[in-house]
Amino acid sequence: MERNELLINIYKIHTTYLGISRIKRNLGVEEDVVEFCKNKVLDKKSLIYRKGKNWYIENGAIKITINATSYTIITAHTIKIDFHKLCTLCTFYSH
């Protein structure tokens, strides 16, 4: 249900000039960062959840933070994958 709210308002997603340079630096991308982030929101493999005043989008090793009121992309960065935790979850769900 939450995911739908963000998808309905995807046209509102934007960032600031400083946000563009921060996201490019953090992710190492040169393309349009707003479109890049929107594509992650649209990707069915993305985990999307709202916590407090922000939306969080996780896709692979990328985590994007979007303000839930203004739809401003605050930041995006790579996340470290805890392989021990991942293996524990895989074992748990395989039984």
DOLUMKE-886225 format. One record per atom (N, C-alpha, C, O): x, y, z; residue in one letter. Coordinates in Angstrom, 1 decimal. Each point is the difference from the previous one (the first is absolute). Example, Ala and Ser with C-alpha at 12.3 -4.5 7.8 and 13.67 -1.06 7.14 Angstrom:
BEGIN
<rec c1="13.2" c2="-5.7" c3="7.8" aa="A"/>
<rec c1="-0.9" c2="1.2" c3="0.0" aa="A"/>
<rec c1="0.9" c2="1.2" c3="0.0" aa="A"/>
<rec c1="1.0" c2="0.0" c3="0.7" aa="A"/>
<rec c1="-1.4" c2="1.1" c3="-1.4" aa="S"/>
<rec c1="0.9" c2="1.1" c3="0.0" aa="S"/>
<rec c1="-0.8" c2="1.1" c3="0.8" aa="S"/>
<rec c1="0.5" c2="1.1" c3="0.1" aa="S"/>
//
This chain:
BEGIN
<rec c1="0.8" c2="-1.2" c3="0.0" aa="M"/>
<rec c1="-0.8" c2="1.2" c3="0.0" aa="M"/>
<rec c1="0.9" c2="1.3" c3="0.0" aa="M"/>
<rec c1="-0.3" c2="0.9" c3="-0.8" aa="M"/>
<rec c1="1.3" c2="-0.9" c3="1.7" aa="E"/>
<rec c1="0.9" c2="1.2" c3="0.0" aa="E"/>
<rec c1="0.6" c2="0.2" c3="-1.3" aa="E"/>
<rec c1="0.1" c2="1.2" c3="-0.5" aa="E"/>
<rec c1="0.4" c2="-2.3" c3="-0.1" aa="R"/>
<rec c1="0.7" c2="0.2" c3="-1.3" aa="R"/>
<rec c1="-0.9" c2="0.7" c3="-1.0" aa="R"/>
<rec c1="0.5" c2="0.8" c3="-0.8" aa="R"/>
<rec c1="-1.8" c2="-1.1" c3="0.8" aa="N"/>
<rec c1="-0.9" c2="0.7" c3="-1.0" aa="N"/>
<rec c1="0.0" c2="1.5" c3="0.2" aa="N"/>
<rec c1="-0.1" c2="0.7" c3="-1.0" aa="N"/>
<rec c1="0.2" c2="-0.2" c3="2.2" aa="E"/>
<rec c1="0.0" c2="1.4" c3="0.3" aa="E"/>
<rec c1="1.2" c2="0.7" c3="-0.7" aa="E"/>
<rec c1="-0.2" c2="1.1" c3="-0.6" aa="E"/>
<rec c1="1.3" c2="-1.7" c3="0.7" aa="L"/>
<rec c1="1.2" c2="0.5" c3="-0.6" aa="L"/>
<rec c1="-0.1" c2="-0.1" c3="-1.5" aa="L"/>
<rec c1="0.4" c2="0.9" c3="-0.7" aa="L"/>
<rec c1="-0.9" c2="-2.0" c3="0.2" aa="L"/>
<rec c1="-0.2" c2="-0.2" c3="-1.5" aa="L"/>
<rec c1="-0.9" c2="1.1" c3="-0.6" aa="L"/>
<rec c1="0.2" c2="0.5" c3="-1.1" aa="L"/>
<rec c1="-1.3" c2="-0.3" c3="1.8" aa="I"/>
<rec c1="-1.0" c2="1.0" c3="-0.5" aa="I"/>
<rec c1="0.6" c2="1.4" c3="-0.1" aa="I"/>
<rec c1="-0.3" c2="0.8" c3="-0.9" aa="I"/>
<rec c1="1.3" c2="-0.5" c3="1.8" aa="N"/>
<rec c1="0.6" c2="1.3" c3="0.0" aa="N"/>
<rec c1="1.4" c2="0.0" c3="-0.6" aa="N"/>
<rec c1="0.8" c2="0.9" c3="0.3" aa="N"/>
<rec c1="-0.5" c2="-1.9" c3="-1.1" aa="I"/>
<rec c1="1.4" c2="0.0" c3="-0.5" aa="I"/>
<rec c1="0.3" c2="1.2" c3="-0.9" aa="I"/>
<rec c1="1.2" c2="0.4" c3="0.0" aa="I"/>
<rec c1="-2.1" c2="0.2" c3="-0.6" aa="Y"/>
<rec c1="0.2" c2="1.2" c3="-0.8" aa="Y"/>
<rec c1="0.5" c2="1.2" c3="0.9" aa="Y"/>
<rec c1="0.6" c2="1.0" c3="-0.5" aa="Y"/>
<rec c1="-0.8" c2="-1.1" c3="1.8" aa="K"/>
<rec c1="0.4" c2="1.1" c3="0.9" aa="K"/>
<rec c1="1.5" c2="-0.2" c3="0.5" aa="K"/>
<rec c1="0.6" c2="0.9" c3="0.6" aa="K"/>
<rec c1="0.0" c2="-2.0" c3="-0.9" aa="I"/>
<rec c1="1.3" c2="-0.3" c3="0.5" aa="I"/>
<rec c1="1.0" c2="0.9" c3="-0.7" aa="I"/>
<rec c1="0.1" c2="0.1" c3="-1.2" aa="I"/>
<rec c1="0.8" c2="0.6" c3="2.0" aa="H"/>
<rec c1="1.0" c2="0.9" c3="-0.5" aa="H"/>
<rec c1="1.1" c2="0.1" c3="1.0" aa="H"/>
<rec c1="-0.1" c2="-0.7" c3="1.1" aa="H"/>
<rec c1="1.1" c2="1.5" c3="-1.4" aa="T"/>
<rec c1="1.1" c2="0.2" c3="1.0" aa="T"/>
<rec c1="0.5" c2="1.4" c3="-0.2" aa="T"/>
<rec c1="-0.4" c2="0.7" c3="-0.9" aa="T"/>
<rec c1="1.3" c2="-0.3" c3="1.8" aa="T"/>
<rec c1="0.6" c2="1.3" c3="-0.1" aa="T"/>
<rec c1="1.3" c2="-0.1" c3="-0.8" aa="T"/>
<rec c1="0.5" c2="-1.1" c3="-0.3" aa="T"/>
<rec c1="0.1" c2="2.3" c3="0.0" aa="Y"/>
<rec c1="1.3" c2="0.0" c3="-0.7" aa="Y"/>
<rec c1="1.1" c2="-0.7" c3="0.8" aa="Y"/>
<rec c1="0.7" c2="-0.8" c3="-0.5" aa="Y"/>
<rec c1="-0.7" c2="1.1" c3="1.8" aa="L"/>
<rec c1="0.9" c2="-0.7" c3="0.9" aa="L"/>
<rec c1="-0.3" c2="-1.5" c3="0.1" aa="L"/>
<rec c1="1.0" c2="-0.8" c3="0.1" aa="L"/>
<rec c1="-2.2" c2="0.4" c3="-0.2" aa="G"/>
<rec c1="-0.4" c2="-1.4" c3="0.0" aa="G"/>
<rec c1="0.5" c2="-0.7" c3="-1.2" aa="G"/>
<rec c1="0.5" c2="-1.2" c3="0.1" aa="G"/>
<rec c1="-0.5" c2="1.8" c3="-1.2" aa="I"/>
<rec c1="0.5" c2="-0.6" c3="-1.3" aa="I"/>
<rec c1="1.4" c2="-0.4" c3="0.2" aa="I"/>
<rec c1="0.4" c2="-1.1" c3="-0.3" aa="I"/>
<rec c1="0.4" c2="2.1" c3="0.7" aa="S"/>
<rec c1="1.5" c2="-0.3" c3="0.2" aa="S"/>
<rec c1="0.3" c2="-1.0" c3="1.0" aa="S"/>
<rec c1="0.8" c2="-0.8" c3="-0.1" aa="S"/>
<rec c1="-1.6" c2="0.8" c3="1.3" aa="R"/>
<rec c1="0.2" c2="-0.9" c3="1.0" aa="R"/>
<rec c1="-0.3" c2="-1.5" c3="-0.4" aa="R"/>
<rec c1="0.7" c2="-0.9" c3="0.2" aa="R"/>
<rec c1="-1.9" c2="0.8" c3="-1.0" aa="I"/>
<rec c1="-0.4" c2="-1.3" c3="-0.4" aa="I"/>
<rec c1="1.0" c2="-0.6" c3="-1.1" aa="I"/>
<rec c1="0.4" c2="-1.1" c3="0.1" aa="I"/>
<rec c1="0.0" c2="2.0" c3="-1.0" aa="K"/>
<rec c1="1.0" c2="-0.4" c3="-1.0" aa="K"/>
<rec c1="1.3" c2="-0.5" c3="0.7" aa="K"/>
<rec c1="0.6" c2="-1.0" c3="-0.4" aa="K"/>
<rec c1="-0.2" c2="1.7" c3="1.4" aa="R"/>
<rec c1="1.3" c2="-0.3" c3="0.7" aa="R"/>
<rec c1="-0.2" c2="-1.3" c3="0.8" aa="R"/>
<rec c1="0.8" c2="-0.9" c3="-0.1" aa="R"/>
<rec c1="-1.9" c2="0.7" c3="0.8" aa="N"/>
<rec c1="-0.3" c2="-1.2" c3="0.8" aa="N"/>
<rec c1="-0.1" c2="-1.2" c3="-0.8" aa="N"/>
<rec c1="0.4" c2="-1.1" c3="0.4" aa="N"/>
<rec c1="-1.1" c2="1.2" c3="-1.6" aa="L"/>
<rec c1="-0.3" c2="-1.2" c3="-0.8" aa="L"/>
<rec c1="1.0" c2="-0.2" c3="-1.2" aa="L"/>
<rec c1="0.0" c2="-1.1" c3="-0.5" aa="L"/>
<rec c1="0.7" c2="2.2" c3="0.2" aa="G"/>
<rec c1="0.9" c2="-0.1" c3="-1.1" aa="G"/>
<rec c1="-0.7" c2="-0.1" c3="-1.3" aa="G"/>
<rec c1="0.5" c2="-0.6" c3="-1.0" aa="G"/>
<rec c1="-1.6" c2="1.3" c3="0.9" aa="V"/>
<rec c1="-0.8" c2="0.0" c3="-1.3" aa="V"/>
<rec c1="0.1" c2="1.4" c3="-0.7" aa="V"/>
<rec c1="0.2" c2="1.0" c3="0.7" aa="V"/>
<rec c1="-0.2" c2="-1.0" c3="-2.0" aa="E"/>
<rec c1="0.0" c2="1.3" c3="-0.7" aa="E"/>
<rec c1="-1.3" c2="0.3" c3="-0.7" aa="E"/>
<rec c1="-0.2" c2="1.1" c3="-0.4" aa="E"/>
<rec c1="-0.7" c2="-2.0" c3="0.4" aa="E"/>
<rec c1="-1.3" c2="0.2" c3="-0.6" aa="E"/>
<rec c1="-0.9" c2="0.9" c3="0.8" aa="E"/>
<rec c1="0.4" c2="0.4" c3="1.1" aa="E"/>
<rec c1="-1.6" c2="-0.1" c3="-1.6" aa="D"/>
<rec c1="-1.0" c2="0.8" c3="0.7" aa="D"/>
<rec c1="-0.4" c2="-0.7" c3="1.3" aa="D"/>
<rec c1="-0.6" c2="-1.1" c3="0.0" aa="D"/>
<rec c1="1.0" c2="1.6" c3="1.2" aa="V"/>
<rec c1="-0.2" c2="-0.7" c3="1.2" aa="V"/>
<rec c1="-1.5" c2="-0.1" c3="0.4" aa="V"/>
<rec c1="-0.4" c2="-0.9" c3="0.6" aa="V"/>
<rec c1="-0.4" c2="1.9" c3="-1.0" aa="V"/>
<rec c1="-1.4" c2="-0.1" c3="0.3" aa="V"/>
<rec c1="-0.6" c2="-1.1" c3="-0.8" aa="V"/>
<rec c1="-0.8" c2="-0.8" c3="0.6" aa="V"/>
<rec c1="1.1" c2="0.6" c3="-1.8" aa="E"/>
<rec c1="-0.5" c2="-1.1" c3="-0.8" aa="E"/>
<rec c1="0.5" c2="-1.3" c3="0.5" aa="E"/>
<rec c1="-0.7" c2="-1.0" c3="0.1" aa="E"/>
<rec c1="2.0" c2="1.0" c3="0.3" aa="F"/>
<rec c1="0.6" c2="-1.2" c3="0.6" aa="F"/>
<rec c1="-0.8" c2="-0.5" c3="1.2" aa="F"/>
<rec c1="-0.3" c2="-1.1" c3="0.1" aa="F"/>
<rec c1="0.0" c2="2.1" c3="0.8" aa="C"/>
<rec c1="-0.7" c2="-0.3" c3="1.2" aa="C"/>
<rec c1="-1.5" c2="-0.4" c3="-0.3" aa="C"/>
<rec c1="-0.5" c2="-1.0" c3="0.7" aa="C"/>
<rec c1="-0.1" c2="1.6" c3="-1.6" aa="K"/>
<rec c1="-1.4" c2="-0.3" c3="-0.4" aa="K"/>
<rec c1="0.0" c2="-1.4" c3="-0.5" aa="K"/>
<rec c1="-1.0" c2="-0.8" c3="0.3" aa="K"/>
<rec c1="2.0" c2="0.4" c3="-1.1" aa="N"/>
<rec c1="0.0" c2="-1.4" c3="-0.5" aa="N"/>
<rec c1="0.2" c2="-1.0" c3="1.1" aa="N"/>
<rec c1="-0.6" c2="-1.1" c3="-0.1" aa="N"/>
<rec c1="1.3" c2="1.4" c3="1.1" aa="K"/>
<rec c1="0.1" c2="-0.9" c3="1.2" aa="K"/>
<rec c1="-1.3" c2="-0.1" c3="0.7" aa="K"/>
<rec c1="-0.4" c2="-1.1" c3="0.5" aa="K"/>
<rec c1="-0.4" c2="2.2" c3="-0.4" aa="V"/>
<rec c1="-1.3" c2="0.0" c3="0.6" aa="V"/>
<rec c1="-0.9" c2="-0.9" c3="-0.8" aa="V"/>
<rec c1="-0.8" c2="-0.8" c3="0.6" aa="V"/>
<rec c1="0.8" c2="0.9" c3="-1.9" aa="L"/>
<rec c1="-0.8" c2="-0.8" c3="-0.9" aa="L"/>
<rec c1="0.4" c2="-1.5" c3="-0.1" aa="L"/>
<rec c1="-0.8" c2="-0.8" c3="-0.4" aa="L"/>
<rec c1="2.0" c2="0.5" c3="0.8" aa="D"/>
<rec c1="0.5" c2="-1.4" c3="-0.1" aa="D"/>
<rec c1="-0.7" c2="-0.9" c3="1.0" aa="D"/>
<rec c1="0.0" c2="0.3" c3="1.2" aa="D"/>
<rec c1="-0.7" c2="-1.3" c3="-1.7" aa="K"/>
<rec c1="-0.8" c2="-0.9" c3="0.9" aa="K"/>
<rec c1="0.9" c2="-0.7" c3="1.0" aa="K"/>
<rec c1="-0.5" c2="-0.5" c3="1.0" aa="K"/>
<rec c1="1.8" c2="0.4" c3="-1.2" aa="K"/>
<rec c1="0.9" c2="-0.6" c3="0.9" aa="K"/>
<rec c1="0.4" c2="0.9" c3="1.2" aa="K"/>
<rec c1="0.6" c2="-0.5" c3="0.9" aa="K"/>
<rec c1="-1.0" c2="1.7" c3="-1.0" aa="S"/>
<rec c1="0.4" c2="1.0" c3="1.1" aa="S"/>
<rec c1="-0.9" c2="-0.2" c3="1.2" aa="S"/>
<rec c1="-1.2" c2="-0.3" c3="-0.1" aa="S"/>
<rec c1="1.9" c2="0.4" c3="1.2" aa="L"/>
<rec c1="-0.7" c2="0.0" c3="1.3" aa="L"/>
<rec c1="-0.3" c2="1.4" c3="0.4" aa="L"/>
<rec c1="0.9" c2="0.8" c3="0.1" aa="L"/>
<rec c1="-2.2" c2="-0.4" c3="0.0" aa="I"/>
<rec c1="-0.4" c2="1.4" c3="0.3" aa="I"/>
<rec c1="-0.8" c2="0.0" c3="1.3" aa="I"/>
<rec c1="-0.9" c2="-0.8" c3="0.2" aa="I"/>
<rec c1="1.4" c2="1.7" c3="0.7" aa="Y"/>
<rec c1="-0.7" c2="0.1" c3="1.2" aa="Y"/>
<rec c1="0.1" c2="1.4" c3="0.5" aa="Y"/>
<rec c1="0.9" c2="0.8" c3="-0.3" aa="Y"/>
<rec c1="-1.9" c2="-0.4" c3="1.1" aa="R"/>
<rec c1="0.0" c2="1.3" c3="0.6" aa="R"/>
<rec c1="0.3" c2="-0.1" c3="1.5" aa="R"/>
<rec c1="-0.6" c2="-0.8" c3="0.7" aa="R"/>
<rec c1="1.5" c2="1.6" c3="-0.2" aa="K"/>
<rec c1="0.4" c2="0.1" c3="1.4" aa="K"/>
<rec c1="0.1" c2="1.4" c3="0.4" aa="K"/>
<rec c1="0.9" c2="0.7" c3="-0.4" aa="K"/>
<rec c1="-1.9" c2="-0.3" c3="1.2" aa="G"/>
<rec c1="0.0" c2="1.4" c3="0.4" aa="G"/>
<rec c1="-0.3" c2="1.0" c3="-1.1" aa="G"/>
<rec c1="-1.0" c2="-0.2" c3="-0.8" aa="G"/>
<rec c1="1.8" c2="1.1" c3="0.6" aa="K"/>
<rec c1="-0.2" c2="1.1" c3="-1.1" aa="K"/>
<rec c1="0.6" c2="-0.4" c3="-1.3" aa="K"/>
<rec c1="0.0" c2="0.8" c3="-0.9" aa="K"/>
<rec c1="0.6" c2="-2.0" c3="0.8" aa="N"/>
<rec c1="0.7" c2="-0.3" c3="-1.3" aa="N"/>
<rec c1="-0.5" c2="-1.4" c3="-0.5" aa="N"/>
<rec c1="-0.4" c2="-0.9" c3="0.7" aa="N"/>
<rec c1="0.6" c2="0.9" c3="-2.1" aa="W"/>
<rec c1="-0.1" c2="-1.3" c3="-0.7" aa="W"/>
<rec c1="1.4" c2="-0.5" c3="-0.2" aa="W"/>
<rec c1="0.9" c2="0.7" c3="-0.1" aa="W"/>
<rec c1="-0.8" c2="-2.1" c3="0.2" aa="Y"/>
<rec c1="1.3" c2="-0.6" c3="-0.3" aa="Y"/>
<rec c1="-0.3" c2="-1.0" c3="-1.1" aa="Y"/>
<rec c1="-0.9" c2="-0.8" c3="0.0" aa="Y"/>
<rec c1="1.8" c2="0.8" c3="-0.9" aa="I"/>
<rec c1="0.0" c2="-0.9" c3="-1.1" aa="I"/>
<rec c1="1.3" c2="-0.8" c3="0.0" aa="I"/>
<rec c1="1.1" c2="0.6" c3="-0.2" aa="I"/>
<rec c1="-1.2" c2="-1.9" c3="0.3" aa="E"/>
<rec c1="1.2" c2="-0.8" c3="-0.1" aa="E"/>
<rec c1="0.0" c2="-0.9" c3="-1.2" aa="E"/>
<rec c1="-1.0" c2="-0.7" c3="-0.2" aa="E"/>
<rec c1="2.0" c2="0.7" c3="-0.5" aa="N"/>
<rec c1="0.1" c2="-0.8" c3="-1.3" aa="N"/>
<rec c1="1.4" c2="-0.5" c3="-0.1" aa="N"/>
<rec c1="0.9" c2="0.8" c3="-0.3" aa="N"/>
<rec c1="-0.6" c2="-2.1" c3="0.4" aa="G"/>
<rec c1="1.4" c2="-0.5" c3="0.0" aa="G"/>
<rec c1="0.7" c2="0.7" c3="1.1" aa="G"/>
<rec c1="-0.3" c2="-0.1" c3="1.2" aa="G"/>
<rec c1="1.4" c2="0.7" c3="-1.5" aa="A"/>
<rec c1="0.9" c2="0.6" c3="1.0" aa="A"/>
<rec c1="-0.2" c2="1.5" c3="0.0" aa="A"/>
<rec c1="0.9" c2="0.8" c3="0.5" aa="A"/>
<rec c1="-2.1" c2="-0.3" c3="-0.9" aa="I"/>
<rec c1="-0.3" c2="1.4" c3="0.0" aa="I"/>
<rec c1="-1.2" c2="0.3" c3="0.9" aa="I"/>
<rec c1="-1.0" c2="-0.7" c3="0.0" aa="I"/>
<rec c1="1.2" c2="1.8" c3="0.8" aa="K"/>
<rec c1="-1.1" c2="0.5" c3="0.8" aa="K"/>
<rec c1="-0.2" c2="1.4" c3="-0.3" aa="K"/>
<rec c1="0.9" c2="0.9" c3="0.1" aa="K"/>
<rec c1="-2.2" c2="-0.5" c3="-0.4" aa="I"/>
<rec c1="-0.4" c2="1.3" c3="-0.3" aa="I"/>
<rec c1="-0.9" c2="0.6" c3="1.1" aa="I"/>
<rec c1="-0.9" c2="-0.8" c3="0.4" aa="I"/>
<rec c1="1.1" c2="2.0" c3="0.0" aa="T"/>
<rec c1="-0.9" c2="0.6" c3="1.0" aa="T"/>
<rec c1="-0.7" c2="1.2" c3="-0.7" aa="T"/>
<rec c1="0.6" c2="0.9" c3="-0.5" aa="T"/>
<rec c1="-2.0" c2="-0.9" c3="0.6" aa="I"/>
<rec c1="-0.8" c2="1.0" c3="-0.6" aa="I"/>
<rec c1="-0.9" c2="0.6" c3="1.1" aa="I"/>
<rec c1="-0.7" c2="-0.8" c3="0.7" aa="I"/>
<rec c1="0.6" c2="2.1" c3="-0.6" aa="N"/>
<rec c1="-0.9" c2="0.6" c3="1.0" aa="N"/>
<rec c1="-1.4" c2="-0.3" c3="-0.4" aa="N"/>
<rec c1="-0.4" c2="0.2" c3="-1.2" aa="N"/>
<rec c1="-0.4" c2="-0.7" c3="2.2" aa="A"/>
<rec c1="-1.4" c2="-0.4" c3="-0.3" aa="A"/>
<rec c1="-1.0" c2="1.1" c3="-0.3" aa="A"/>
<rec c1="-1.0" c2="-0.2" c3="-0.6" aa="A"/>
<rec c1="1.4" c2="1.4" c3="1.0" aa="T"/>
<rec c1="-0.9" c2="1.2" c3="-0.2" aa="T"/>
<rec c1="0.3" c2="0.7" c3="-1.3" aa="T"/>
<rec c1="-0.9" c2="0.3" c3="-0.7" aa="T"/>
<rec c1="2.2" c2="0.0" c3="0.5" aa="S"/>
<rec c1="0.4" c2="0.8" c3="-1.2" aa="S"/>
<rec c1="0.4" c2="-0.8" c3="-1.1" aa="S"/>
<rec c1="0.1" c2="0.5" c3="-1.2" aa="S"/>
<rec c1="0.1" c2="-1.8" c3="1.4" aa="Y"/>
<rec c1="0.5" c2="-1.0" c3="-1.0" aa="Y"/>
<rec c1="1.4" c2="0.5" c3="-0.6" aa="Y"/>
<rec c1="0.3" c2="-0.3" c3="-1.1" aa="Y"/>
<rec c1="0.5" c2="0.9" c3="2.0" aa="T"/>
<rec c1="1.3" c2="0.4" c3="-0.3" aa="T"/>
<rec c1="1.0" c2="-1.2" c3="0.3" aa="T"/>
<rec c1="-0.1" c2="-0.6" c3="1.1" aa="T"/>
<rec c1="0.9" c2="0.2" c3="-2.1" aa="I"/>
<rec c1="1.0" c2="-1.0" c3="0.2" aa="I"/>
<rec c1="1.1" c2="0.6" c3="0.9" aa="I"/>
<rec c1="0.6" c2="1.0" c3="-0.4" aa="I"/>
<rec c1="-0.5" c2="-1.5" c3="1.6" aa="I"/>
<rec c1="0.9" c2="0.6" c3="1.0" aa="I"/>
<rec c1="1.4" c2="-0.6" c3="-0.3" aa="I"/>
<rec c1="1.0" c2="0.8" c3="-0.1" aa="I"/>
<rec c1="-0.9" c2="-2.1" c3="0.0" aa="T"/>
<rec c1="1.3" c2="-0.6" c3="-0.3" aa="T"/>
<rec c1="-0.2" c2="-1.4" c3="-0.6" aa="T"/>
<rec c1="-1.1" c2="-0.6" c3="0.1" aa="T"/>
<rec c1="2.2" c2="0.1" c3="-0.6" aa="A"/>
<rec c1="0.0" c2="-1.4" c3="-0.5" aa="A"/>
<rec c1="1.4" c2="-0.5" c3="0.2" aa="A"/>
<rec c1="1.0" c2="0.8" c3="-0.3" aa="A"/>
<rec c1="-0.8" c2="-2.0" c3="0.8" aa="H"/>
<rec c1="1.3" c2="-0.5" c3="0.2" aa="H"/>
<rec c1="0.0" c2="-1.5" c3="-0.1" aa="H"/>
<rec c1="-1.0" c2="-0.6" c3="0.0" aa="H"/>
<rec c1="2.2" c2="0.1" c3="-0.1" aa="T"/>
<rec c1="0.1" c2="-1.5" c3="0.0" aa="T"/>
<rec c1="0.0" c2="-0.5" c3="1.4" aa="T"/>
<rec c1="0.5" c2="0.7" c3="0.9" aa="T"/>
<rec c1="-1.0" c2="-1.9" c3="-0.7" aa="I"/>
<rec c1="-0.1" c2="-0.6" c3="1.3" aa="I"/>
<rec c1="0.8" c2="-1.2" c3="0.0" aa="I"/>
<rec c1="0.1" c2="-0.8" c3="-1.0" aa="I"/>
<rec c1="0.5" c2="0.5" c3="2.1" aa="K"/>
<rec c1="0.8" c2="-1.2" c3="0.2" aa="K"/>
<rec c1="-1.0" c2="-1.2" c3="0.2" aa="K"/>
<rec c1="-0.9" c2="0.2" c3="0.8" aa="K"/>
<rec c1="1.2" c2="-1.3" c3="-1.4" aa="I"/>
<rec c1="-0.9" c2="-1.1" c3="0.2" aa="I"/>
<rec c1="0.7" c2="-0.9" c3="1.0" aa="I"/>
<rec c1="1.1" c2="-0.4" c3="-0.1" aa="I"/>
<rec c1="-1.9" c2="0.1" c3="1.2" aa="D"/>
<rec c1="0.5" c2="-0.8" c3="1.1" aa="D"/>
<rec c1="-0.3" c2="-1.5" c3="-0.4" aa="D"/>
<rec c1="-1.1" c2="-0.5" c3="0.1" aa="D"/>
<rec c1="2.2" c2="-0.1" c3="-0.7" aa="F"/>
<rec c1="-0.2" c2="-1.4" c3="-0.5" aa="F"/>
<rec c1="-0.4" c2="-1.0" c3="1.1" aa="F"/>
<rec c1="-0.7" c2="-1.0" c3="-0.3" aa="F"/>
<rec c1="1.2" c2="1.2" c3="1.5" aa="H"/>
<rec c1="-0.3" c2="-0.9" c3="1.1" aa="H"/>
<rec c1="-1.5" c2="0.1" c3="0.3" aa="H"/>
<rec c1="-0.7" c2="-1.0" c3="0.1" aa="H"/>
<rec c1="0.1" c2="2.2" c3="-0.1" aa="K"/>
<rec c1="-1.4" c2="0.2" c3="0.3" aa="K"/>
<rec c1="-0.8" c2="-0.5" c3="-1.2" aa="K"/>
<rec c1="-1.0" c2="-0.6" c3="0.2" aa="K"/>
<rec c1="1.5" c2="0.8" c3="-1.4" aa="L"/>
<rec c1="-0.7" c2="-0.5" c3="-1.2" aa="L"/>
<rec c1="-0.1" c2="-1.5" c3="0.0" aa="L"/>
<rec c1="-1.0" c2="-0.6" c3="-0.3" aa="L"/>
<rec c1="2.1" c2="-0.1" c3="0.6" aa="C"/>
<rec c1="0.1" c2="-1.4" c3="0.1" aa="C"/>
<rec c1="-1.0" c2="-0.6" c3="1.0" aa="C"/>
<rec c1="-0.6" c2="-1.0" c3="-0.2" aa="C"/>
<rec c1="0.6" c2="1.7" c3="1.4" aa="T"/>
<rec c1="-0.9" c2="-0.4" c3="1.0" aa="T"/>
<rec c1="-1.5" c2="0.1" c3="-0.4" aa="T"/>
<rec c1="-0.8" c2="-0.9" c3="0.3" aa="T"/>
<rec c1="0.5" c2="2.0" c3="-1.0" aa="L"/>
<rec c1="-1.4" c2="0.2" c3="-0.5" aa="L"/>
<rec c1="-0.3" c2="-1.1" c3="-1.1" aa="L"/>
<rec c1="-1.1" c2="-0.5" c3="0.0" aa="L"/>
<rec c1="2.0" c2="0.2" c3="-0.9" aa="C"/>
<rec c1="-0.2" c2="-1.0" c3="-1.0" aa="C"/>
<rec c1="-0.2" c2="-1.3" c3="0.6" aa="C"/>
<rec c1="-0.9" c2="-0.8" c3="-0.4" aa="C"/>
<rec c1="1.6" c2="0.4" c3="1.4" aa="T"/>
<rec c1="-0.1" c2="-1.2" c3="0.7" aa="T"/>
<rec c1="-1.4" c2="-0.1" c3="0.7" aa="T"/>
<rec c1="-0.7" c2="-1.0" c3="0.0" aa="T"/>
<rec c1="0.3" c2="2.1" c3="0.7" aa="F"/>
<rec c1="-1.3" c2="0.1" c3="0.7" aa="F"/>
<rec c1="-1.1" c2="-0.2" c3="-1.0" aa="F"/>
<rec c1="-1.0" c2="-0.8" c3="0.3" aa="F"/>
<rec c1="1.0" c2="1.5" c3="-1.5" aa="Y"/>
<rec c1="-1.1" c2="-0.1" c3="-0.9" aa="Y"/>
<rec c1="0.0" c2="-1.2" c3="-0.9" aa="Y"/>
<rec c1="-1.0" c2="-0.3" c3="-0.6" aa="Y"/>
<rec c1="2.1" c2="-0.5" c3="0.6" aa="S"/>
<rec c1="0.0" c2="-1.2" c3="-0.8" aa="S"/>
<rec c1="-0.6" c2="-1.2" c3="0.7" aa="S"/>
<rec c1="-0.2" c2="-1.0" c3="-0.6" aa="S"/>
<rec c1="-0.1" c2="1.2" c3="1.9" aa="H"/>
<rec c1="-0.5" c2="-1.2" c3="0.8" aa="H"/>
<rec c1="-1.5" c2="0.2" c3="0.1" aa="H"/>
<rec c1="-0.7" c2="-0.9" c3="0.6" aa="H"/>
//
